[in-house]
Amino acid sequence: MRALNLKLLRNLWKLRGQVLAIAVVIASGVAVLVMSLSAQQALQDTADAYYERQRFAEVFSNVKRAPLRLVERISTIPGVRSVEARIKQFATLSIEGFEEPVIGQLVSIPEQGEPRLNRLVLRSGRLVTAGHPDEAVLSEPFAEAHDLQPGDRLQALMNGNQRTLTVVGIALSPEFIYAIGPGALTPDDKRYGIIWLGQEAMAAAYDLDGAFNDLSLGLLHDTNPGQVIERLDRLLERYGSQGAIARKDQISNWFLMNEIKQLKNMSTILPIIFLTVAAFLSNMVLSRLIATDRSEIGLMKAFGYSNWQVGWHYTKLAMAMASVGILLGWLLGAWLGRVNTELYAEFFRFPLLIFRPDAGVFAIGAIVSLIAALAGSLGSVRYAATLPPAEAMLPPAPPMFRKTALSKSRAGHMLDQPTRIILRQIFRSPIRALLTSLGIALSVAVMIMALQWIDSIDKIVQVYFHDAQRQSMTVGLVETQSDTVLDEFRRMPGVLAAEPMRAVSADFLVGNRSHRGAIEGVLPNPHLQRVYDAGGEVLQVPPDGLIFSTRLASKLGVGIGDTVRVEVLQDRRPKREIPVVDLFETYMGTPAYMHIQALNRLMDQRPSLEAVNLLVDKHQLSSLYQRLKSLPKVSAVVLKDAAVKEFNDTMAETIMIYITFFAAFACALGFGVVYNSTRIALSERGRELATLRVLGFHRGEISYILLGEAALLILVGLPLGCFVGHGLGWVMTSAMDSELYRIPLVIKAATDATAVLVTLGATAFSAAVVRRRLDHLDLIAVLKTRE
């Protein structure tokens, strides 16, 4: 077998250009797989270690006010390992140099020692100490957004009293990896921050001595959170609990786990594309080599090599080509995985990073790539193994050529001779031509799939922030207020219009299906925050009944006219059977709307509200900001323009990384397909092209014959790629469908054009490389009679 191994090495060197092109495509697929799986694994390991080290709680609950003596009873619930009773409140902050109101989420921590659960990671400074009620520890993103350091001060309106807080520490917490303010969609570190104060200071400020309003539970290993939540809710129901949640539903953790899930989706879909093309390219190269080696195959069998040995020789050749790509893919994937993980770790502010890609990740990439390469070469290898020696020693039978319809047509006679040669070659090998065009199409499709995210996000912003919302800002209140407060807002400086909103937590039940969410009470025909269908329709809220988002209706399996059991989780906890009167499509969340008066009747309360939408004169914003900073009952101030900017910035930070990666991979795919197809064509037709040169064709005409065929196949592949790209976009957006958001499939003409131009650039570079080789064609060597 040593001779065959030497032959294998010679073939690899002779085909080094094609081998490298195949390797680039395989490496792209392996790199995507390794990058996604290693980043997914690293993020999961990092989050798990962070949660374990800082004792992140497994169950969370909030109440209006509960006595501390209840903690002992809660700790006796089977499966509970530890209990942390805290105080959480909102405060309006005034920060020097920042005009807009800032909302601080105040969280109590012990003045001595560390919390039992949700421990802080100090980045600088220290924790609060006993006897100093105005000491505060700030979350690191919030502190950096306002350039605050230990020793700095800020003003906080706490329960109607203005306090000066002194920053003593900067910290991170596993509870607030993704810190989102009330009513917001993305973190806004300039306008919302986490502040930790001493337990006694918080109790004194909010009249909660001997009481708590927030609870965290740590559970024993393998404890079912659902059973603990059921018992906990019964204990806390009388104290104003809105229902406990498990860690999986905690908003910060949910965002993080969802990001990990998306990486998994990416590692499933995209490598299939690259490895499918790699299989096709392997087949092209190997079939051409075997056709060239016919006489050598006959000699090998004449000298005693068995069919199995010949087949194994060419199988090893396919495996060797794949191995080059696997090695490159391992190196590139490991590097990209590390870069990707570091970017995510910086975005989520992990204080530690664990990046230890499992050997299984690399093994999966290698096995899948080898299977793809072997699948592509199976037919060619089988042909080589079963070729009879006597037949192999004979020259291959020339193909039967007949005049095509094009040759007989008037249009055919109108074409110049090189163009007719191009068309005849394509018609004589239609399968190969189709597969080449399909390879180009996949390159365009991958590019479109990446770029379409920009269009989809633009659509979300347009529908959610501009079409549905007409207000300048939304002001949330700490507690439910009488609707008379609406008149106070209307009298504030710069307010042009004010509309009330109310939201109550509730469980929606239909048979064995359930959903924990909220009912939003709005005016029958709101002008500021409208019930807007993504299709462009504005819905009017009827006097009775529920309007469901289509995502919520699908989850519960209901339609218009069906009845849903609603169990409210606050105040008197009413339970009613309420019909669904309309449905609407939205890209964000799973909202349920109701006439605000009907909601007040359901709660058996006088007209009330919990938030106010304001339309404001921009010239009087400064006066309005000062007024809002003086209100003690404000829990949130969401500025629409700021929310749009933060949403775009957050998406841009992650999406542009994604687009850059896959734009590069798409270029590699296009380069590999065109280079291989043109190099194989040059190898097969070198004698023909050299003959034409001898007959008087100049270099430009020869290049036109070879590269014109590639150009025609590329032109066929471009529109096909746009079609396939739209299909891939649909697959990816469907995979991203979740309760928090839906990604609409929106692909603008400019996106298709950009993908086409980038792919053309990559394929043009590939063609230029082959053109250079064609210009240096050795006519004498090519025209020599084969022995």
C-alpha positions in Angstrom: 0.0 0.0 0.0 3.0 2.3 0.3 3.0 3.0 -3.4 -0.7 4.0 -3.3 0.1 6.3 -0.4 2.8 8.0 -2.4 0.3 8.4 -5.3 -2.2 9.8 -2.8 0.3 12.5 -1.8 1.1 13.3 -5.4 -2.6 13.7 -6.3 -3.2 16.0 -3.3 -0.3 18.2 -4.4 -1.4 18.2 -8.0 -4.9 19.2 -7.0 -3.8 21.6 -4.2 -5.9 24.4 -5.6 -9.1 22.4 -5.7 -8.3 20.8 -2.3 -7.8 24.2 -0.8 -11.1 25.5 -2.2 -13.0 22.4 -0.9 -11.2 22.9 2.4 -12.3 26.5 2.7 -16.0 25.4 2.2 -15.7 22.5 4.7 -13.8 24.8 7.1 -16.6 27.3 7.0 -19.2 24.7 7.9 -17.0 23.2 10.7 -16.1 26.7 12.0 -19.8 27.6 12.2 -20.5 24.4 14.1 -17.5 24.6 16.4 -18.1 28.4 17.0 -21.7 28.0 17.8 -21.4 24.9 20.0 -18.3 26.0 21.8 -19.8 29.5 22.5 -23.1 27.9 23.6 -21.2 25.5 25.9 -19.0 28.3 27.3 -21.9 30.6 28.0 -23.8 27.8 29.7 -20.8 26.8 31.8 -20.0 30.4 32.6 -23.6 31.1 33.7 -23.8 27.9 35.7 -20.5 28.7 37.5 -21.6 32.3 38.1 -25.0 31.3 39.4 -23.5 28.6 41.7 -20.7 30.8 43.0 -23.0 33.7 43.8 -25.9 31.5 44.9 -28.5 32.7 42.4 -31.9 31.9 43.7 -34.3 29.3 42.1 -37.6 30.9 43.1 -38.6 34.5 43.3 -41.7 36.2 44.7 -42.9 39.7 45.6 -45.6 40.8 48.0 -47.0 44.1 49.2 -46.0 43.6 52.8 -45.3 40.4 54.8 -43.9 39.9 58.4 -40.4 38.6 58.8 -41.7 35.9 61.1 -43.1 34.2 58.0 -39.6 33.4 56.8 -39.4 30.5 59.3 -42.5 28.9 57.9 -41.4 29.3 54.4 -38.1 27.6 55.2 -40.0 24.5 56.3 -41.4 24.0 52.8 -40.0 20.6 51.5 -37.1 21.2 49.1 -36.3 24.8 50.4 -32.6 25.1 51.2 -32.4 28.8 52.1 -34.6 31.9 52.2 -33.7 35.5 51.6 -36.3 38.2 52.6 -35.6 41.6 51.1 -37.0 45.0 50.4 -37.3 46.2 46.8 -38.5 49.6 45.9 -38.2 52.1 43.1 -36.7 55.6 43.5 -36.4 58.6 41.2 -32.7 59.6 40.9 -31.2 62.9 40.1 -27.6 62.7 38.7 -25.5 65.7 38.1 -25.0 66.4 34.4 -27.9 64.2 33.3 -31.2 66.1 32.8 -33.6 63.2 32.3 -35.2 61.4 35.2 -33.5 58.2 36.2 -35.2 55.3 37.9 -33.3 53.3 40.5 -34.3 49.8 41.5 -33.4 49.8 45.2 -32.6 46.3 46.7 -31.8 45.7 50.3 -28.7 43.7 51.5 -27.5 42.9 55.0 -25.4 45.6 56.7 -23.2 42.8 58.1 -22.1 39.8 56.1 -23.2 38.8 52.7 -26.7 37.9 51.5 -27.6 34.2 51.6 -28.7 34.3 48.0 -28.0 36.5 45.0 -24.6 37.6 46.3 -22.8 40.5 44.8 -19.5 40.5 43.0 -17.6 43.6 44.1 -15.7 45.3 41.3 -14.5 48.2 43.4 -15.0 49.7 46.8 -16.9 47.8 49.5 -20.4 46.8 50.7 -22.5 48.9 53.0 -21.9 48.9 56.7 -24.2 49.2 59.8 -24.9 52.7 61.1 -24.5 54.4 57.6 -28.0 54.4 56.1 -27.0 56.5 53.1 -24.3 54.2 51.8 -25.1 52.6 48.4 -23.6 50.0 46.1 -24.2 50.6 42.3 -24.4 48.1 39.5 -21.4 48.4 37.3 -23.2 49.1 34.0 -25.2 51.9 35.6 -22.1 53.4 37.3 -20.1 53.3 34.1 -22.9 54.9 32.1 -22.8 57.9 34.5 -19.1 57.8 35.3 -19.7 57.2 39.0 -17.0 56.0 41.3 -16.9 55.1 45.1 -17.0 58.4 46.9 -19.4 60.1 44.4 -22.9 61.1 45.4 -26.4 61.1 43.9 -29.9 62.3 44.9 -32.7 59.8 45.4 -36.4 60.5 46.1 -37.3 57.7 48.4 -40.9 57.5 49.6 -41.3 61.2 49.2 -38.1 62.1 51.0 -35.0 63.4 49.2 -31.9 61.6 50.2 -28.2 62.0 49.3 -26.7 58.6 48.7 -22.9 58.1 48.9 -21.4 55.4 46.5 -19.2 53.0 48.5 -19.0 50.2 46.0 -19.5 49.0 42.4 -20.8 45.5 41.9 -22.4 42.9 39.7 -25.2 40.5 40.5 -26.4 37.2 38.8 -29.9 38.5 39.3 -29.4 41.5 37.0 -27.3 40.2 34.2 -29.9 41.7 31.8 -31.3 44.7 33.8 -34.5 45.9 32.1 -36.6 48.6 33.6 -40.4 48.5 33.9 -42.0 48.8 30.5 -38.7 48.6 28.6 -37.5 46.0 26.1 -33.8 46.4 26.4 -31.4 47.6 29.1 -30.9 51.3 29.3 -28.1 51.9 31.8 -28.4 55.6 31.7 -32.0 55.7 32.7 -32.3 52.6 34.9 -29.9 51.2 37.4 -29.7 48.8 40.3 -28.7 50.2 43.7 -28.1 48.1 46.8 -28.8 49.7 50.2 -28.7 48.4 53.8 -31.7 46.4 55.0 -32.3 48.6 58.0 -32.0 51.8 55.9 -34.5 50.5 53.4 -36.9 49.3 56.2 -36.8 52.7 57.8 -37.2 54.6 54.6 -40.3 52.6 53.4 -41.9 51.9 56.8 -41.2 48.2 56.5 -39.6 47.5 59.9 -40.0 43.8 60.7 -41.4 43.2 57.2 -40.4 42.4 53.7 -41.8 42.7 50.2 -39.5 40.5 48.1 -38.4 36.9 48.6 -35.8 34.6 47.1 -35.6 30.9 47.7 -32.7 28.5 47.2 -33.8 24.9 46.6 -32.2 21.5 47.3 -30.8 19.6 44.4 -33.5 17.9 42.1 -36.3 19.8 43.8 -39.3 20.5 41.6 -39.8 24.3 41.6 -43.4 24.0 40.7 -44.3 22.2 43.9 -42.5 24.7 46.0 -44.2 27.6 44.2 -47.6 26.1 44.8 -47.0 25.9 48.6 -45.4 29.4 48.6 -48.2 31.0 46.8 -50.7 29.7 49.3 -48.7 31.1 52.2 -48.2 34.5 50.6 -51.6 35.0 49.0 -53.0 37.0 51.9 -50.0 39.3 51.8 -50.5 40.6 48.2 -48.4 38.1 46.3 -48.8 38.1 42.5 -47.5 34.6 42.2 -44.0 33.2 42.5 -41.8 32.4 39.5 -39.1 29.9 38.9 -35.6 30.8 37.8 -36.4 29.9 34.2 -39.0 32.7 34.1 -36.9 35.3 35.8 -36.4 38.0 33.2 -32.6 38.3 33.3 -32.0 34.6 33.2 -34.7 34.2 30.5 -32.8 36.5 28.1 -29.5 34.8 28.8 -30.9 31.3 28.2 -32.7 32.5 25.1 -29.5 33.7 23.6 -27.9 30.3 24.3 -30.8 28.7 22.6 -30.3 30.8 19.5 -26.7 29.7 19.2 -27.9 26.1 19.2 -30.3 26.9 16.4 -27.5 28.5 14.4 -25.3 25.4 14.9 -28.0 23.2 13.5 -29.1 25.0 10.3 -26.0 26.7 8.8 -23.4 23.9 8.8 -25.7 21.8 6.7 -25.5 24.3 3.9 -21.7 24.4 3.8 -21.3 20.6 4.1 -23.8 19.9 1.4 -21.8 22.1 -1.0 -18.6 20.4 0.2 -20.1 17.1 -0.8 -20.9 18.4 -4.2 -17.4 19.8 -4.7 -15.8 16.5 -3.5 -17.8 14.6 -6.1 -16.7 17.0 -8.8 -13.0 16.8 -8.0 -12.9 13.0 -7.4 -15.0 12.1 -10.5 -12.6 14.2 -12.6 -9.5 12.6 -11.1 -10.9 9.1 -11.5 -11.7 9.9 -15.2 -8.1 11.0 -15.6 -6.7 8.0 -13.7 -8.6 5.4 -15.8 -5.4 3.8 -17.2 -3.7 4.0 -13.8 -6.6 2.2 -12.2 -6.3 -0.5 -14.8 -2.6 -0.9 -14.2 -3.2 -1.0 -10.4 -5.7 -3.9 -10.8 -3.4 -5.6 -13.3 -0.6 -5.6 -10.7 -2.9 -7.3 -8.2 -4.5 -4.5 -6.2 -8.0 -5.5 -5.3 -11.2 -3.6 -5.9 -11.3 -2.8 -2.1 -7.7 -1.4 -2.1 -8.5 0.8 -5.1 -11.7 2.0 -3.6 -10.0 2.6 -0.3 -7.3 4.6 -2.0 -9.8 7.1 -3.5 -11.8 7.1 -0.3 -8.6 8.2 1.6 -8.2 11.0 -1.0 -11.7 12.3 -0.2 -11.0 12.0 3.5 -7.7 13.8 3.1 -9.3 16.7 1.3 -11.9 16.8 4.1 -9.3 16.6 6.8 -7.6 19.8 5.5 -10.9 21.6 5.9 -11.6 20.0 9.2 -8.3 21.1 10.6 -8.8 24.7 9.3 -12.4 24.6 10.6 -11.2 23.5 14.1 -8.7 26.3 14.3 -11.0 29.0 12.9 -14.0 27.7 14.9 -12.1 27.6 18.2 -10.8 31.2 17.6 -14.2 32.5 16.6 -15.8 30.6 19.5 -13.5 32.4 21.9 -14.1 35.8 20.3 -17.8 35.2 20.2 -17.9 34.1 23.8 -15.8 37.1 25.0 -18.2 39.4 23.2 -21.2 37.8 24.9 -19.4 37.8 28.2 -18.7 41.5 27.9 -22.3 42.2 26.8 -23.7 40.3 29.8 -21.0 41.5 32.2 -19.9 38.1 33.4 -17.2 38.6 36.1 -15.7 35.3 35.0 -15.3 33.4 31.7 -15.1 29.6 31.2 -14.1 28.7 27.7 -13.2 25.0 27.6 -14.5 23.6 24.4 -15.3 19.9 24.8 -13.5 17.5 22.5 -17.0 16.3 21.5 -17.6 19.6 19.8 -14.6 19.1 17.5 -15.4 15.4 17.0 -19.0 16.3 15.9 -17.5 18.8 13.3 -15.1 16.2 12.0 -17.6 13.3 11.8 -20.2 15.4 10.1 -17.7 16.8 7.6 -16.2 13.3 6.8 -19.7 11.9 6.3 -20.5 14.8 3.9 -17.3 14.3 1.9 -17.7 10.5 1.7 -21.3 10.9 0.7 -20.3 13.2 -2.1 -17.5 10.9 -3.3 -19.4 7.6 -2.9 -20.5 7.3 -6.5 -17.1 8.1 -7.9 -15.3 5.7 -5.6 -17.7 2.9 -6.4 -17.1 3.5 -10.1 -13.3 3.3 -9.6 -13.6 0.1 -7.5 -15.8 -1.7 -9.9 -14.1 -0.6 -13.2 -12.9 -3.8 -15.0 -9.1 -3.7 -15.7 -9.4 -4.3 -19.5 -12.0 -1.5 -19.8 -9.9 0.8 -17.7 -6.8 0.4 -19.9 -8.8 1.6 -23.0 -9.3 5.3 -23.6 -12.7 6.4 -22.5 -15.4 6.2 -25.2 -16.0 9.7 -26.6 -19.4 11.1 -25.8 -22.1 11.0 -28.4 -22.6 14.5 -29.6 -25.6 15.6 -31.6 -26.7 18.9 -32.9 -28.8 20.7 -30.3 -31.9 22.7 -30.9 -29.8 25.8 -30.4 -27.4 24.8 -33.1 -30.3 24.3 -35.5 -32.1 27.6 -34.6 -31.6 31.0 -36.3 -30.7 32.4 -32.9 -27.9 29.9 -32.6 -26.4 31.0 -35.9 -26.6 34.6 -34.9 -24.3 33.9 -31.9 -20.5 34.0 -32.3 -18.5 30.8 -32.1 -17.1 31.2 -28.6 -20.6 31.8 -27.2 -21.9 28.6 -29.0 -19.1 26.6 -27.5 -20.1 27.9 -24.0 -23.8 27.0 -24.5 -22.9 23.5 -26.0 -20.8 22.7 -23.0 -23.5 23.6 -20.5 -26.2 21.6 -22.4 -23.9 18.6 -22.6 -23.4 18.6 -18.8 -26.7 19.9 -17.4 -26.4 18.3 -14.0 -23.0 19.7 -13.3 -24.1 23.1 -14.5 -27.2 23.0 -12.3 -25.2 22.0 -9.2 -22.7 24.8 -9.8 -25.5 27.3 -10.1 -27.0 25.9 -6.9 -23.7 26.3 -5.1 -23.6 30.0 -6.1 -27.2 30.3 -5.1 -26.4 29.0 -1.6 -23.7 31.6 -1.3 -26.2 34.4 -2.1 -28.8 32.7 0.2 -26.4 32.7 3.2 -25.7 36.4 2.6 -29.3 37.3 2.4 -30.1 35.2 5.5 -27.6 37.3 7.4 -28.5 40.7 6.0 -32.3 40.2 6.4 -31.9 40.7 10.1 -31.4 44.4 9.6 -34.6 44.6 7.6 -36.5 42.6 10.1 -35.4 44.7 13.0 -36.3 47.9 11.1 -39.7 46.5 10.7 -40.1 45.7 14.4 -39.0 49.2 15.3 -41.4 50.7 12.8 -44.4 48.7 13.9 -43.8 48.6 17.7 -42.3 52.0 18.3 -43.8 54.2 15.6 -47.0 52.8 14.3 -48.4 51.5 17.6 -46.9 54.1 19.9 -47.6 57.8 19.4 -46.6 59.0 22.9 -43.4 60.8 23.9 -43.0 58.9 27.1 -44.8 56.5 29.5 -44.8 57.2 33.2 -45.3 54.2 35.5 -46.6 54.5 39.1 -45.5 52.5 42.1 -49.1 51.7 43.1 -52.5 51.8 41.5 -53.9 55.3 41.6 -57.3 56.9 41.1 -57.9 58.2 37.6 -58.1 61.7 39.1 -54.3 61.7 38.9 -54.6 61.9 35.1 -55.7 65.6 35.5 -52.5 66.3 37.4 -50.4 64.9 34.6 -52.4 67.0 32.0 -51.5 70.1 34.0 -47.8 69.4 33.9 -45.5 71.6 31.8 -45.4 70.7 28.1 -48.0 67.9 28.3 -50.2 68.0 25.2 -52.2 64.8 25.9 -52.4 62.1 28.5 -54.0 58.7 28.4 -54.4 56.1 31.3 -53.2 52.5 31.3 -53.6 49.7 33.8 -52.1 46.3 34.0 -53.0 43.4 36.4 -51.2 40.1 36.7 -53.3 37.1 35.8 -53.3 33.4 34.9 -55.1 32.5 31.6 -56.5 29.0 31.7 -58.0 26.9 28.9 -58.4 23.2 29.7 -54.9 22.0 30.5 -53.2 24.9 28.9 -52.1 28.0 30.9 -50.2 31.2 30.6 -49.1 33.6 33.3 -49.2 37.2 32.0 -51.1 40.4 32.4 -54.3 42.1 31.2 -53.6 45.7 30.0 -56.5 48.1 30.4 -56.7 50.8 27.8 -59.2 53.3 26.5 -61.6 52.1 23.8 -59.9 54.1 21.1 -56.5 55.2 22.4 -54.6 57.7 20.3 -51.2 57.4 22.0 -50.5 53.7 22.6 -52.8 51.9 20.1 -53.8 48.3 19.8 -52.0 47.9 16.5 -52.0 44.9 14.3 -48.7 44.3 12.4 -50.7 44.1 9.2 -51.5 47.8 9.5 -54.9 47.7 11.3 -55.7 49.7 14.4 -58.2 47.8 16.6 -60.9 49.4 18.7 -61.3 47.9 22.2 -64.9 46.7 22.8 -66.7 47.4 26.1 -66.3 43.8 27.3 -64.1 40.8 26.4 -60.4 40.3 25.7 -58.2 41.1 22.7 -55.4 38.6 22.5 -52.2 38.6 20.5 -52.1 35.8 18.0 -49.1 34.3 19.8 -51.0 34.1 23.1 -54.1 32.7 21.4 -52.0 30.0 19.7 -50.4 29.1 23.0 -53.8 28.7 24.7 -55.4 27.2 21.6 -58.3 29.7 21.4 -59.9 31.8 18.7 -62.4 34.6 18.5 -65.5 33.7 20.4 -63.8 31.2 22.7 -63.9 31.7 26.5 -60.8 31.9 28.7 -60.7 31.5 32.5 -58.9 34.5 34.0 -57.6 34.2 37.5 -56.2 37.6 38.7 -53.2 37.3 40.9 -53.5 40.6 42.9 -55.9 42.5 45.2 -59.1 40.4 45.7 -58.0 37.8 43.1 -61.2 37.6 41.1 -61.8 34.6 38.8 -63.9 35.0 35.7 -64.8 33.4 32.4 -64.1 36.0 29.7 -64.6 35.7 26.0 -61.9 36.5 23.4 -63.5 39.1 21.1 -60.6 39.9 18.7 -57.0 38.9 17.8 -54.1 41.0 16.5 -50.5 40.3 15.4 -47.6 41.8 17.3 -43.9 41.2 17.2 -43.2 41.8 20.9 -44.5 39.8 23.9 -47.9 38.1 24.3 -50.2 41.0 25.4 -53.9 40.8 26.2 -55.9 44.0 26.1 -59.2 44.9 27.8 -61.3 48.1 28.1 -60.0 49.9 31.1 -63.4 50.4 32.6 -64.2 46.7 32.2 -60.9 45.9 33.9 -61.8 48.1 36.8 -65.1 46.4 37.1 -63.4 43.0 37.0 -61.2 44.2 39.9 -64.3 45.6 41.7 -62.6 49.0 42.0 -63.3 52.6 41.1 -61.7 54.0 38.0 -57.9 53.5 38.4 -54.7 53.5 36.5 -51.0 52.4 36.9 -49.4 54.2 34.0 -49.9 57.3 31.9 -48.9 57.8 28.3 -47.9 61.4 27.6 -47.5 63.4 24.4 -45.1 66.2 25.2 -44.0 69.5 23.7 -40.3 68.9 23.1 -39.5 72.5 23.9 -40.7 72.0 27.5 -39.1 68.7 28.3 -36.6 70.2 30.8 -39.5 71.6 32.9 -41.3 68.3 32.7 -38.3 66.3 33.7 -37.9 68.5 36.8 -41.5 67.9 37.7 -41.3 64.2 37.3 -38.2 64.0 39.5 -40.2 65.5 42.3 -43.0 62.8 42.2 -42.6 60.2 44.9 -44.8 57.5 43.3 -43.1 57.2 40.0 -41.7 53.7 39.2 -40.7 54.2 35.6 -40.1 56.8 33.0 -39.8 55.3 29.5 -38.8 57.8 26.8 -39.8 56.5 23.4 -36.9 58.0 21.5 -34.4 56.7 24.1 -36.1 53.3 24.0 -35.7 53.1 20.2 -32.1 54.1 20.4 -31.3 51.6 23.1 -33.1 48.9 21.1 -31.2 49.6 18.0 -27.9 49.8 19.8 -28.4 46.6 21.6 -29.4 44.8 18.4 -26.6 46.3 16.4 -24.1 45.1 19.0 -25.0 41.5 18.5 -26.5 41.4 15.0 -23.5 43.1 13.3 -21.2 40.4 14.7 -23.5 37.8 13.3 -23.7 39.5 9.9 -19.9 39.9 9.7 -19.3 36.2 10.4 -21.7 34.9 7.9 -20.8 37.4 5.2 -17.3 36.1 5.3 -18.6 32.5 5.2 -20.8 33.3 2.2 -17.9 34.7 0.4 -15.8 31.6 1.1 -18.7 29.5 -0.2 -18.9 31.4 -3.5 -15.2 31.4 -4.0 -14.9 27.7 -3.4 -17.7 26.8 -5.8 -16.5 29.0 -8.7 -12.9 28.2 -8.3 -13.5 24.4 -8.2 -15.9 24.5 -11.2 -13.6 26.6 -13.4 -10.4 24.7 -12.4 -12.0 21.4 -13.2 -13.3 22.8 -16.5 -9.7 24.0 -17.2 -8.3 20.6 -16.4 -10.9 18.8 -18.6 -10.7 21.2 -21.5 -7.1 22.3 -21.4 -6.2 20.4 -24.6 -9.3 21.9 -26.3 -8.5 25.5 -25.3 -4.8 25.0 -26.2 -5.9 23.8 -29.6 -8.0 26.9 -30.1 -5.0 29.1 -29.2 -2.9 27.3 -31.8 -5.7 27.8 -34.3 -5.5 31.6 -33.8 -7.9 32.4 -30.9 -6.3 35.0 -28.7 -6.2 34.9 -24.9 -9.3 37.0 -24.4 -11.4 34.7 -26.5 -10.0 31.6 -24.6 -10.7 33.3 -21.3 -14.2 34.2 -22.5 -15.0 30.5 -23.4 -13.8 29.2 -20.0 -15.0 32.0 -17.7 -18.0 32.9 -19.8 -19.4 29.5 -18.9 -18.8 30.3 -15.2 -20.3 33.7 -15.6 -23.5 32.3 -17.2 -23.9 29.8 -14.4 -23.3 32.5 -11.8 -26.0 34.7 -13.4 -28.4 31.8 -13.2 -27.5 31.2 -9.6 -28.0 34.7 -8.4 -31.8 34.9 -8.8 -32.0 31.3 -7.6 -30.0 32.4 -4.6 -32.4 35.2 -3.8 -35.3 32.7 -3.8 -33.4 30.2 -1.6 -32.3 33.1 0.6 -35.9 34.1 1.3 -36.6 30.4 2.2 -33.6 30.3 4.6 -34.7 33.6 6.1 -38.1 32.0 6.8 -36.4 29.0 8.5 -34.2 31.2 10.7 -37.0 33.6 11.7 -39.3 30.7 12.5 -36.5 29.2 14.7 -36.3 32.5 16.6 -40.0 32.6 17.4 -40.5 33.0 21.2 -43.0 34.4 23.6 -40.9 37.5 24.1 -40.5 38.4 20.4 -41.2 37.3 16.8 -38.9 38.2 14.0 -40.9 39.1 10.9 -39.5 37.9 7.6 -38.7 41.2 5.8 -36.2 41.3 3.0 -35.8 44.5 1.0 -34.7 44.8 -2.6 -31.5 46.5 -1.4 -30.7 43.4 0.7 -31.0 41.2 -2.3 -28.9 43.6 -4.3 -26.2 43.8 -1.6 -26.0 40.0 -1.3 -25.7 39.7 -5.1 -23.0 42.3 -5.4 -20.9 40.8 -2.5 -21.2 37.3 -4.0 -20.2 38.7 -7.5 -17.2 40.2 -5.9 -16.1 36.9 -4.3 -16.7 34.9 -7.5 -15.0 37.5 -9.6 -11.9 37.2 -7.4 -12.0 33.4 -7.8 -12.4 33.8 -11.6 -9.4 36.1 -11.7 -7.2 33.5 -10.0 -8.2 30.9 -12.6 -7.7 33.5 -15.4 -4.2 34.0 -14.3 -3.5 30.3 -14.5 -5.1 30.1 -18.0 -2.9 32.9 -19.2 0.1 30.9 -18.2 -1.1 27.7 -19.9 1.8 25.6 -21.4 0.5 24.9 -24.9 3.3 22.3 -25.7 2.8 20.3 -22.5 -1.0 20.3 -22.9 -0.9 19.3 -26.5 1.5 16.4 -26.0 0.0 13.0 -26.9 -0.8 11.0 -23.8 1.1 7.8 -23.4 
